[in-house]
């Protein structure tokens, strides 16, 4: 039923604990997981105010993301999933929906809250935007259930 899953992660506790729900989709026919991390363009704009350190900071951030993604790839591969890691830059909800369309996923599974709950309150939740505009089913993992 759900052959290809898009799993966006910001490496928050909710996203990390949400992996157990993604694993359970194996029983519903899931074979492939697109593991997506979006480097928020708002964070990059803040970093660009320190041009001398900008490139160094972005490279360090990408190394950290690669390290965290490798752990998840290994874990999901050991569960029998084919895993495709992706790192993109942009507005998270837009990138998630674009990736879902491009990859023709069966379902998007994401956490209800990110590391930046305060920013979400002010600017609108990533999960709320994905729920509202996604063209495929969305599994939202609540921080209370994760």
DSSP file (Angstrom, degrees, kcal/mol; ACC not computed):
  #  RESIDUE AA STRUCTURE BP1 BP2  ACC     N-H-->O    O-->H-N    N-H-->O    O-->H-N    TCO  KAPPA ALPHA  PHI   PSI    X-CA   Y-CA   Z-CA
    1    1 A X              0   0    0      0, 0.0     2,-0.7     0, 0.0    28,-0.2   0.000 360.0 360.0 360.0 -49.6    0.0    0.0    0.0
    2    2 A X        +     0   0    0     26,-1.7    26,-0.1    23,-0.3     3,-0.1  -0.766 360.0 159.9-113.4  84.0    2.7    2.5    1.0
    3    3 A X        +     0   0    0     -2,-0.7    28,-2.9    27,-0.2    29,-2.4   0.878  65.7  36.7 -74.8 -38.6    5.7    1.4   -1.1
    4    4 A X  E    S-a   32   0A   0     27,-0.2   102,-3.2    26,-0.2   103,-1.3  -0.968  70.4-166.7-125.4 123.2    7.7    4.7   -1.0
    5    5 A X  E     -ab  33 107A   0     27,-2.8    29,-3.5    -2,-0.5     2,-0.6  -0.878  13.1-149.7-110.5 134.9    7.9    6.9    2.1
    6    6 A X  E     -ab  34 108A   0    101,-2.7   103,-2.7    -2,-0.4     2,-0.6  -0.928  17.5-174.9 -99.0 119.7    9.2   10.4    2.3
    7    7 A X  E     -a   35   0A   0     27,-3.1    29,-1.8    -2,-0.6     2,-0.3  -0.830   4.1-167.2-118.9  91.5   10.6   10.9    5.8
    8    8 A X  E     -a   36   0A   0     -2,-0.6   103,-0.4   101,-0.4     2,-0.4  -0.574  13.5-174.3 -74.4 139.5   11.7   14.5    6.4
    9    9 A X        -     0   0    0     27,-3.2    29,-0.3    -2,-0.3   105,-0.1  -0.997  36.4-178.4-139.1 142.3   13.8   14.9    9.5
   10   10 A X        -     0   0    0     -2,-0.4     3,-0.1    27,-0.1    -1,-0.1   0.197  59.4-112.2-112.3   9.7   15.4   17.8   11.4
   11   11 A X        +     0   0    0      1,-0.2    -2,-0.1     2,-0.1   103,-0.0   0.639  68.7 147.2  68.3  17.7   16.9   15.2   13.8
   12   12 A X     >  -     0   0    0      1,-0.1     4,-2.8   101,-0.1     5,-0.2  -0.267  66.5-101.6 -72.0 168.8   14.7   16.4   16.7
   13   13 A X  H  > S+     0   0    0      1,-0.2     4,-2.8     2,-0.2     5,-0.2   0.903 123.7  51.7 -58.8 -41.8   13.5   13.9   19.3
   14   14 A X  H  > S+     0   0    0      2,-0.2     4,-1.6     1,-0.2    -1,-0.2   0.928 112.1  45.1 -63.2 -44.8   10.1   13.7   17.6
   15   15 A X  H  4 S+     0   0    0     98,-0.2     4,-0.5     2,-0.2    -2,-0.2   0.919 114.4  48.7 -65.3 -42.8   11.6   13.0   14.2
   16   16 A X  H >< S+     0   0    0     -4,-2.8     3,-1.2     1,-0.2     4,-0.3   0.925 113.8  45.2 -64.0 -44.8   14.1   10.5   15.6
   17   17 A X  H >< S+     0   0    0     -4,-2.8     3,-1.3     1,-0.2     4,-0.4   0.766 101.2  70.4 -69.7 -24.1   11.3    8.6   17.6
   18   18 A X  T >X S+     0   0    0     -4,-1.6     4,-1.6     1,-0.3     3,-0.9   0.673  76.8  81.7 -66.5 -16.2    9.1    8.8   14.5
   19   19 A X  H <> S+     0   0    0     -3,-1.2     4,-2.7    -4,-0.5    -1,-0.3   0.842  82.2  62.6 -57.5 -33.0   11.4    6.2   12.8
   20   20 A X  H <> S+     0   0    0     -3,-1.3     4,-1.4    -4,-0.3    -1,-0.3   0.858 103.5  48.7 -63.6 -32.2    9.6    3.5   14.7
   21   21 A X  H <> S+     0   0    0     -3,-0.9     4,-0.8    -4,-0.4    -1,-0.2   0.884 109.7  51.1 -72.5 -38.0    6.4    4.4   12.9
   22   22 A X  H >< S+     0   0    0     -4,-1.6     3,-1.0     1,-0.2     4,-0.3   0.917 107.9  53.2 -63.0 -42.6    8.2    4.5    9.5
   23   23 A X  H >< S+     0   0    0     -4,-2.7     3,-1.6     1,-0.3     4,-0.3   0.863 102.5  58.6 -59.8 -36.1    9.5    1.0   10.3
   24   24 A X  H >< S+     0   0    0     -4,-1.4     3,-1.1     1,-0.3    -1,-0.3   0.734  91.2  70.0 -67.9 -20.8    6.0   -0.2   11.0
   25   25 A X  G X<>S+     0   0    0     -3,-1.0     5,-2.1    -4,-0.8     3,-1.2   0.621  77.4  81.3 -72.0 -10.5    5.0    0.8    7.5
   26   26 A X  G X 5S+     0   0    0     -3,-1.6     3,-1.6    -4,-0.3    -1,-0.2   0.893  87.3  56.5 -57.4 -39.0    7.2   -2.1    6.3
   27   27 A X  G < 5S+     0   0    0     -3,-1.1    -1,-0.3    -4,-0.3    -2,-0.2   0.665 101.4  56.9 -67.6 -16.4    4.2   -4.3    7.1
   28   28 A X  G < 5S-     0   0    0     -3,-1.2   -26,-1.7    -4,-0.2    -1,-0.3   0.179 133.1 -87.4 -99.7  16.0    2.0   -2.2    4.7
   29   29 A X  T < 5S+     0   0    0     -3,-1.6    -3,-0.2     1,-0.3    -2,-0.2   0.507  70.9 160.6  97.5   5.0    4.4   -2.9    1.8
   30   30 A X      < +     0   0    0     -5,-2.1    -1,-0.3     1,-0.2   -27,-0.2  -0.396   5.1 158.8 -65.0 133.2    6.9   -0.1    2.3
   31   31 A X        +     0   0    0    -28,-2.9    51,-2.9     1,-0.3     2,-0.4   0.608  56.9  44.2-122.9 -29.9   10.2   -0.8    0.5
   32   32 A X  E     -ac   4  82A   0    -29,-2.4   -27,-2.8    49,-0.2     2,-0.5  -0.952  55.7-163.8-129.3 141.1   11.9    2.6    0.0
   33   33 A X  E     -ac   5  83A   0     49,-2.8    51,-2.7    -2,-0.4     2,-0.8  -0.988   9.6-154.4-123.7 124.0   12.5    5.6    2.3
   34   34 A X  E     -ac   6  84A   0    -29,-3.5   -27,-3.1    -2,-0.5     2,-0.7  -0.882  17.7-156.3 -92.1 110.8   13.5    8.9    1.0
   35   35 A X  E     -ac   7  85A   0     49,-1.6    51,-3.1    -2,-0.8     2,-0.5  -0.816  16.3-172.9 -94.0 116.6   15.3   10.5    3.9
   36   36 A X  E     -ac   8  86A   0    -29,-1.8   -27,-3.2    -2,-0.7     2,-0.4  -0.934  18.7-178.6-121.5 129.7   15.1   14.2    3.6
   37   37 A X  E     - c   0  87A   0     49,-2.2    51,-2.3    -2,-0.5     2,-0.6  -0.997  14.2-157.4-121.1 129.8   16.8   17.0    5.6
   38   38 A X  E     - c   0  88A   0     -2,-0.4     2,-0.8   -29,-0.3    51,-0.2  -0.921  10.7-144.8-108.6 122.2   16.1   20.6    4.6
   39   39 A X  E     - c   0  89A   0     49,-3.4    51,-2.1    -2,-0.6     2,-0.1  -0.778  34.8-120.9 -82.2 112.6   18.5   23.3    5.6
   40   40 A X  E >>  - c   0  90A   0     -2,-0.8     4,-1.7    49,-0.2     3,-0.6  -0.313   7.9-141.6 -64.2 128.1   16.1   26.1    6.2
   41   41 A X  H 3> S+     0   0    0     49,-1.9     4,-2.1     1,-0.2    -1,-0.2   0.785 101.6  62.0 -60.5 -27.1   16.7   29.2    4.0
   42   42 A X  H 3> S+     0   0    0     48,-0.3     4,-1.7     2,-0.2    -1,-0.2   0.903 103.7  48.4 -65.9 -39.5   15.9   31.4    7.1
   43   43 A X  H <> S+     0   0    0     -3,-0.6     4,-2.1     1,-0.2    -2,-0.2   0.890 110.5  51.2 -65.9 -38.6   18.9   29.9    8.9
   44   44 A X  H  X S+     0   0    0     -4,-1.7     4,-1.9     1,-0.2    -2,-0.2   0.866 106.0  54.9 -66.7 -35.6   21.1   30.5    5.9
   45   45 A X  H  < S+     0   0    0     -4,-2.1     4,-0.4     2,-0.2    -1,-0.2   0.904 108.4  48.8 -63.9 -40.0   20.0   34.1    5.7
   46   46 A X  H >< S+     0   0    0     -4,-1.7     3,-1.3     1,-0.2    -2,-0.2   0.923 111.4  50.0 -63.8 -43.9   21.0   34.6    9.3
   47   47 A X  H >< S+     0   0    0     -4,-2.1     3,-2.1     1,-0.3    -1,-0.2   0.834  98.2  67.4 -63.8 -32.0   24.4   33.0    8.6
   48   48 A X  T 3< S+     0   0    0     -4,-1.9     3,-0.4     1,-0.3    -1,-0.3   0.646  83.4  74.6 -67.0 -12.1   24.9   35.2    5.6
   49   49 A X  T <  S+     0   0    0     -3,-1.3     2,-0.4    -4,-0.4    -1,-0.3   0.609  94.9  52.7 -74.6 -10.2   25.2   38.2    7.9
   50   50 A X  S X> S+     0   0    0     -3,-2.1     4,-1.3    -4,-0.2     3,-1.2  -0.645  72.1 171.7-119.0  71.6   28.7   36.9    8.8
   51   51 A X  H 3> S+     0   0    0     -3,-0.4     4,-0.6    -2,-0.4    -1,-0.1   0.792  70.9  60.4 -57.7 -32.3   30.2   36.5    5.3
   52   52 A X  H 34 S+     0   0    0      1,-0.2    -1,-0.3     2,-0.1     4,-0.3   0.874 118.8  28.7 -63.6 -35.5   33.7   35.7    6.5
   53   53 A X  H <> S+     0   0    0     -3,-1.2     4,-2.8    -6,-0.2     5,-0.3   0.495  95.1  98.1-101.4  -5.2   32.5   32.6    8.3
   54   54 A X  H  X S+     0   0    0     -4,-1.3     4,-2.7     1,-0.2     5,-0.2   0.915  85.6  42.2 -52.5 -56.2   29.5   31.8    6.2
   55   55 A X  H  X S+     0   0    0     -4,-0.6     4,-2.4     1,-0.2    -1,-0.2   0.894 115.6  50.2 -62.6 -40.7   31.1   29.1    4.0
   56   56 A X  H  > S+     0   0    0     -4,-0.3     4,-2.2     2,-0.2    -1,-0.2   0.915 112.4  47.0 -63.6 -42.9   32.9   27.5    6.9
   57   57 A X  H  X S+     0   0    0     -4,-2.8     4,-2.5     2,-0.2    -2,-0.2   0.913 112.2  49.8 -65.6 -43.3   29.7   27.3    9.0
   58   58 A X  H  X S+     0   0    0     -4,-2.7     4,-2.5    -5,-0.3    -2,-0.2   0.909 110.8  49.9 -63.6 -41.5   27.6   25.9    6.1
   59   59 A X  H  X S+     0   0    0     -4,-2.4     4,-2.0    -5,-0.2    -1,-0.2   0.908 111.4  48.4 -63.6 -41.6   30.3   23.2    5.4
   60   60 A X  H  X S+     0   0    0     -4,-2.2     4,-2.4     2,-0.2    -2,-0.2   0.908 111.0  51.3 -63.2 -42.0   30.3   22.3    9.1
   61   61 A X  H  X S+     0   0    0     -4,-2.5     4,-2.5     1,-0.2    -2,-0.2   0.916 109.3  49.8 -60.8 -44.4   26.5   22.1    9.1
   62   62 A X  H  X S+     0   0    0     -4,-2.5     4,-2.5     2,-0.2    -1,-0.2   0.864 109.5  51.9 -64.4 -36.4   26.5   19.8    6.0
   63   63 A X  H  X S+     0   0    0     -4,-2.0     4,-2.3     2,-0.2    -1,-0.2   0.926 110.4  48.3 -64.6 -44.2   29.1   17.5    7.7
   64   64 A X  H  X S+     0   0    0     -4,-2.4     4,-2.4     2,-0.2    -2,-0.2   0.920 112.3  48.9 -61.2 -44.0   26.9   17.3   10.8
   65   65 A X  H  X S+     0   0    0     -4,-2.5     4,-2.8     1,-0.2     5,-0.2   0.927 110.4  50.9 -61.6 -45.7   23.8   16.5    8.7
   66   66 A X  H  X S+     0   0    0     -4,-2.5     4,-2.2     1,-0.2    -1,-0.2   0.893 110.5  49.7 -60.2 -40.5   25.7   13.9    6.7
   67   67 A X  H  X S+     0   0    0     -4,-2.3     4,-1.3     2,-0.2    -1,-0.2   0.932 113.9  44.2 -64.4 -46.6   26.8   12.2   10.0
   68   68 A X  H  X S+     0   0    0     -4,-2.4     4,-1.5     1,-0.2    -2,-0.2   0.875 113.4  51.2 -67.6 -37.0   23.3   12.1   11.4
   69   69 A X  H  X S+     0   0    0     -4,-2.8     4,-3.0     1,-0.2    -1,-0.2   0.890 104.2  58.1 -66.6 -38.7   21.8   10.9    8.1
   70   70 A X  H  X S+     0   0    0     -4,-2.2     4,-2.3     1,-0.2    -1,-0.2   0.873 103.9  52.4 -60.4 -37.6   24.4    8.1    7.9
   71   71 A X  H  X S+     0   0    0     -4,-1.3     4,-2.2     2,-0.2    -1,-0.2   0.927 112.6  44.1 -63.2 -45.0   23.2    6.7   11.2
   72   72 A X  H  X S+     0   0    0     -4,-1.5     4,-2.9     2,-0.2     5,-0.3   0.906 111.7  53.3 -68.3 -41.3   19.5    6.7   10.1
   73   73 A X  H  X S+     0   0    0     -4,-3.0     4,-2.5     1,-0.2     5,-0.2   0.931 110.5  47.6 -58.4 -45.8   20.4    5.2    6.7
   74   74 A X  H  X S+     0   0    0     -4,-2.3     4,-2.0    -5,-0.2    -1,-0.2   0.926 113.4  47.9 -61.6 -45.4   22.3    2.4    8.4
   75   75 A X  H  X S+     0   0    0     -4,-2.2     4,-0.7     1,-0.2    -2,-0.2   0.924 115.4  43.5 -62.5 -45.6   19.4    1.8   10.8
   76   76 A X  H  <>S+     0   0    0     -4,-2.9     5,-2.0     1,-0.2     3,-0.5   0.855 111.6  54.0 -71.6 -34.5   16.7    1.8    8.1
   77   77 A X  H ><5S+     0   0    0     -4,-2.5     3,-1.7    -5,-0.3    -1,-0.2   0.890 104.3  55.3 -64.4 -38.9   18.8   -0.4    5.8
   78   78 A X  H 3<5S+     0   0    0     -4,-2.0    -1,-0.2     1,-0.3    -2,-0.2   0.719 102.5  57.9 -67.5 -18.8   19.2   -3.0    8.5
   79   79 A X  T 3<5S-     0   0    0     -4,-0.7    -1,-0.3    -3,-0.5    -2,-0.2   0.451 127.2-100.6 -87.1  -2.0   15.4   -3.0    8.7
   80   80 A X  T < 5S+     0   0    0     -3,-1.7     2,-0.3     1,-0.3    -3,-0.2   0.552  77.7 135.3  97.3   8.7   15.3   -4.0    5.0
   81   81 A X      < -     0   0    0     -5,-2.0     2,-0.6    -8,-0.1    -1,-0.3  -0.636  56.6-129.0 -88.3 146.7   14.5   -0.6    3.4
   82   82 A X  E     -c   32   0A   0    -51,-2.9   -49,-2.8    -2,-0.3     2,-0.5  -0.864  35.7-157.6 -84.6 126.5   16.2    0.9    0.4
   83   83 A X  E     -c   33   0A   0     -2,-0.6     2,-0.6   -51,-0.2   -49,-0.2  -0.926  18.9-170.7-118.6 131.4   17.1    4.3    1.6
   84   84 A X  E     -c   34   0A   0    -51,-2.7   -49,-1.6    -2,-0.5     2,-0.3  -0.923  15.7-153.2-118.6 103.6   17.8    7.4   -0.5
   85   85 A X  E     -c   35   0A   0     -2,-0.6     2,-0.4   -51,-0.2   -49,-0.2  -0.578  15.5-177.9 -79.8 138.3   19.3   10.3    1.6
   86   86 A X  E     -c   36   0A   0    -51,-3.1   -49,-2.2    -2,-0.3     2,-0.4  -1.000  13.6-168.3-136.2 136.2   18.6   13.8    0.3
   87   87 A X  E     +c   37   0A   0     -2,-0.4     2,-0.3   -51,-0.2   -49,-0.2  -0.996  19.0 169.9-123.8 126.4   19.8   17.2    1.7
   88   88 A X  E     -c   38   0A   0    -51,-2.3   -49,-3.4    -2,-0.4     2,-0.4  -0.870  26.3-134.5-130.6 162.7   18.2   20.3    0.2
   89   89 A X  E     +c   39   0A   0     -2,-0.3     2,-0.3   -51,-0.2   -49,-0.2  -0.936  58.0  63.5-116.3 144.0   18.1   24.0    1.0
   90   90 A X  E    S-c   40   0A   0    -51,-2.1   -49,-1.9    -2,-0.4     2,-0.7  -0.967  92.5 -20.2 147.4-161.0   15.0   26.1    1.0
   91   91 A X     >  -     0   0    0     -2,-0.3     4,-2.5   -51,-0.2     3,-0.5  -0.771  62.0-136.9 -84.1 117.7   11.7   26.5    2.8
   92   92 A X  H  > S+     0   0    0     -2,-0.7     4,-2.7     1,-0.2     5,-0.2   0.844  97.6  46.5 -49.5 -50.0   11.1   23.2    4.5
   93   93 A X  H  > S+     0   0    0      1,-0.2     4,-2.2     2,-0.2    -1,-0.2   0.903 115.2  47.2 -63.6 -39.2    7.4   22.7    3.7
   94   94 A X  H  > S+     0   0    0     -3,-0.5     4,-2.3     2,-0.2    -1,-0.2   0.908 113.3  48.0 -66.8 -41.7    7.9   23.7    0.0
   95   95 A X  H  X S+     0   0    0     -4,-2.5     4,-2.7     2,-0.2     5,-0.2   0.909 111.0  51.8 -65.5 -41.5   10.9   21.4   -0.4
   96   96 A X  H  X S+     0   0    0     -4,-2.7     4,-2.5    -5,-0.3    -2,-0.2   0.940 112.7  44.3 -60.0 -48.2    9.0   18.5    1.3
   97   97 A X  H  X S+     0   0    0     -4,-2.2     4,-1.9     1,-0.2    -1,-0.2   0.877 113.6  50.5 -67.4 -36.5    6.0   18.9   -1.1
   98   98 A X  H  X S+     0   0    0     -4,-2.3     4,-2.8     2,-0.2    -1,-0.2   0.916 112.0  47.4 -64.4 -43.0    8.3   19.2   -4.1
   99   99 A X  H  X S+     0   0    0     -4,-2.7     4,-2.8     2,-0.2     5,-0.2   0.896 108.9  54.5 -65.8 -40.2   10.2   16.1   -3.1
  100  100 A X  H  X>S+     0   0    0     -4,-2.5     5,-1.7    -5,-0.2     4,-0.7   0.911 113.8  41.8 -59.5 -42.3    7.0   14.2   -2.5
  101  101 A X  H ><5S+     0   0    0     -4,-1.9     3,-0.6     2,-0.2    -2,-0.2   0.940 115.7  48.3 -70.0 -47.9    5.8   15.0   -6.0
  102  102 A X  H 3<5S+     0   0    0     -4,-2.8    -2,-0.2     1,-0.2    -3,-0.2   0.897 118.5  39.6 -60.5 -43.0    9.2   14.5   -7.7
  103  103 A X  H 3<5S-     0   0    0     -4,-2.8    -1,-0.2    -5,-0.2    -2,-0.2   0.525 102.0-132.3 -86.9  -6.7    9.8   11.1   -6.1
  104  104 A X  T <<5 -     0   0    0     -4,-0.7    -3,-0.2    -3,-0.6  -100,-0.1   0.944  37.2-170.9  53.4  53.2    6.1   10.0   -6.4
  105  105 A X      < -     0   0    0     -5,-1.7  -100,-0.2    -6,-0.2    -1,-0.1  -0.316  28.7-141.4 -74.6 158.4    6.0    8.9   -2.8
  106  106 A X  S    S+     0   0    0   -102,-3.2    31,-0.7     1,-0.3     2,-0.3   0.754  81.4   1.0 -86.8 -29.4    3.0    7.0   -1.3
  107  107 A X  E     -bd   5 137A   0   -103,-1.3  -101,-2.7    29,-0.2     2,-0.5  -0.990  59.0-135.8-158.7 150.4    3.1    8.8    2.0
  108  108 A X  E     -bd   6 138A   0     29,-2.2    31,-3.4    -2,-0.3     2,-0.5  -0.965  20.1-167.8-110.3 128.6    4.9   11.5    3.9
  109  109 A X  E     + d   0 139A   0   -103,-2.7  -101,-0.4    -2,-0.5     2,-0.3  -0.970  21.9 151.9-119.0 118.2    5.8   10.7    7.5
  110  110 A X  E     - d   0 140A   0     29,-2.5    31,-2.7    -2,-0.5     2,-0.1  -0.968  44.0 -97.0-146.0 160.0    6.9   13.6    9.7
  111  111 A X  E     - d   0 141A   0   -103,-0.4    31,-0.2    -2,-0.3    16,-0.1  -0.406  25.0-132.4 -75.0 151.4    7.0   14.9   13.2
  112  112 A X  S    S+     0   0    0     29,-2.8     2,-0.4    -2,-0.1    15,-0.2   0.737  90.5  33.5 -75.9 -22.5    4.4   17.3   14.5
  113  113 A X        -     0   0    0     28,-0.4   -98,-0.2    14,-0.1     2,-0.1  -0.974  69.6-155.4-134.8 146.9    7.0   19.6   16.0
  114  114 A X        -     0   0    0     -2,-0.4     3,-0.5  -100,-0.1  -101,-0.1  -0.409  43.7 -86.8-107.0-171.8   10.5   20.6   15.1
  115  115 A X  S    S+     0   0    0      1,-0.2     2,-0.6    -2,-0.1     3,-0.2   0.748 122.4  58.1 -65.8 -22.8   13.5   21.9   17.0
  116  116 A X     >  +     0   0    0      1,-0.2     4,-2.0     2,-0.1    -1,-0.2  -0.514  58.3 155.4-111.3  63.8   12.2   25.4   16.5
  117  117 A X  H  > S+     0   0    0     -2,-0.6     4,-2.0    -3,-0.5    -1,-0.2   0.867  75.1  53.8 -56.5 -39.2    8.7   25.3   18.1
  118  118 A X  H  > S+     0   0    0      1,-0.2     4,-1.7     2,-0.2    -1,-0.2   0.927 108.1  49.0 -64.7 -44.6    8.8   29.1   18.7
  119  119 A X  H  > S+     0   0    0      1,-0.2     4,-2.6     2,-0.2     5,-0.2   0.887 109.4  53.7 -61.4 -37.9    9.6   29.9   15.1
  120  120 A X  H  X S+     0   0    0     -4,-2.0     4,-2.4     1,-0.2    -1,-0.2   0.890 105.0  53.7 -64.7 -38.7    6.8   27.6   14.0
  121  121 A X  H  < S+     0   0    0     -4,-2.0    -1,-0.2     1,-0.2    -2,-0.2   0.892 116.1  39.4 -60.9 -38.5    4.3   29.4   16.2
  122  122 A X  H  < S+     0   0    0     -4,-1.7    -2,-0.2    -5,-0.1    -1,-0.2   0.843 129.4  26.7 -80.7 -34.4    5.3   32.7   14.6
  123  123 A X  H  < S-     0   0    0     -4,-2.6    -3,-0.2    -5,-0.2    -2,-0.2   0.477 116.3 -88.5-113.3  -4.0    5.7   31.6   11.0
  124  124 A X     <  -     0   0    0     -4,-2.4    -3,-0.1    -5,-0.2     2,-0.1   0.230  47.9 -81.0 100.5 133.7    3.4   28.6   10.6
  125  125 A X     >  -     0   0    0      1,-0.1     4,-2.2    -4,-0.1     5,-0.2  -0.398  23.0-141.6 -73.3 138.6    4.2   25.0   11.2
  126  126 A X  H  > S+     0   0    0      2,-0.2     4,-2.4     1,-0.2     5,-0.2   0.943 106.4  48.3 -60.4 -48.2    6.0   22.9    8.6
  127  127 A X  H  > S+     0   0    0    -15,-0.2     4,-2.8     1,-0.2     5,-0.2   0.891 109.2  53.5 -63.1 -37.7    3.8   19.9    9.4
  128  128 A X  H  > S+     0   0    0      1,-0.2     4,-2.3     2,-0.2    -1,-0.2   0.921 110.4  46.8 -62.0 -43.4    0.6   22.1    9.2
  129  129 A X  H  X S+     0   0    0     -4,-2.2     4,-2.1     2,-0.2     5,-0.2   0.893 112.5  49.5 -66.1 -39.3    1.6   23.3    5.7
  130  130 A X  H  X S+     0   0    0     -4,-2.4     4,-2.4     2,-0.2    -2,-0.2   0.935 111.7  48.8 -65.1 -44.8    2.4   19.8    4.5
  131  131 A X  H  < S+     0   0    0     -4,-2.8    -2,-0.2     1,-0.2    -1,-0.2   0.922 113.6  47.8 -58.0 -44.3   -0.9   18.5    5.8
  132  132 A X  H  < S+     0   0    0     -4,-2.3    -1,-0.2    -5,-0.2    -2,-0.2   0.869 125.8  23.7 -66.8 -38.8   -2.8   21.3    4.2
  133  133 A X  H  < S+     0   0    0     -4,-2.1    -2,-0.2    -5,-0.1    -1,-0.2   0.532  87.0 117.7-112.8  -7.2   -1.2   21.1    0.7
  134  134 A X     <  -     0   0    0     -4,-2.4     4,-0.1    -5,-0.2   -37,-0.0  -0.303  49.5-153.4 -65.7 146.5    0.2   17.6    0.3
  135  135 A X  S    S+     0   0    0    -38,-0.1     2,-0.3     2,-0.1    -1,-0.1   0.358  78.9  54.8 -98.7   2.0   -1.3   15.5   -2.5
  136  136 A X  S    S-     0   0    0      1,-0.1   -29,-0.2   -28,-0.0   -30,-0.1  -0.850 103.4 -74.6-128.0 165.0   -0.5   12.2   -0.7
  137  137 A X  E     -d  107   0A   0    -31,-0.7   -29,-2.2    -2,-0.3     2,-0.4  -0.260  45.0-148.9 -58.4 148.3   -1.4   10.9    2.7
  138  138 A X  E     -d  108   0A   0    -31,-0.2     2,-0.7    -4,-0.1   -29,-0.2  -0.988   6.6-157.5-125.5 126.1    0.5   12.4    5.6
  139  139 A X  E     -d  109   0A   0    -31,-3.4   -29,-2.5    -2,-0.4     2,-0.6  -0.916  14.1-162.8-100.6 115.1    1.4   10.5    8.8
  140  140 A X  E     -d  110   0A   0     -2,-0.7     2,-0.7   -31,-0.2   -29,-0.2  -0.886   6.3-151.0-104.3 123.1    2.1   13.1   11.6
  141  141 A X  E     -d  111   0A   0    -31,-2.7   -29,-2.8    -2,-0.6   -28,-0.4  -0.830  15.0-142.8 -95.6 115.4    3.9   11.8   14.6
  142  142 A X    >>  -     0   0    0     -2,-0.7     4,-1.4   -31,-0.2     3,-0.7  -0.461  15.5-126.4 -76.7 148.0    3.0   13.7   17.7
  143  143 A X  T 34 S+     0   0    0      1,-0.2    -1,-0.1     2,-0.2   -32,-0.0   0.770 111.9  56.6 -66.3 -22.7    5.6   14.5   20.2
  144  144 A X  T 34 S+     0   0    0      1,-0.2    -1,-0.2     2,-0.1    -3,-0.0   0.779 114.2  37.5 -75.7 -26.7    3.3   12.9   22.9
  145  145 A X  T <4        0   0    0     -3,-0.7    -2,-0.2     1,-0.2    -1,-0.2   0.539 360.0 360.0-100.2  -9.4    3.1    9.6   20.9
  146  146 A X     <        0   0    0     -4,-1.4    -1,-0.2    -5,-0.1  -126,-0.1   0.492 360.0 360.0 -76.5 360.0    6.7    9.5   19.7
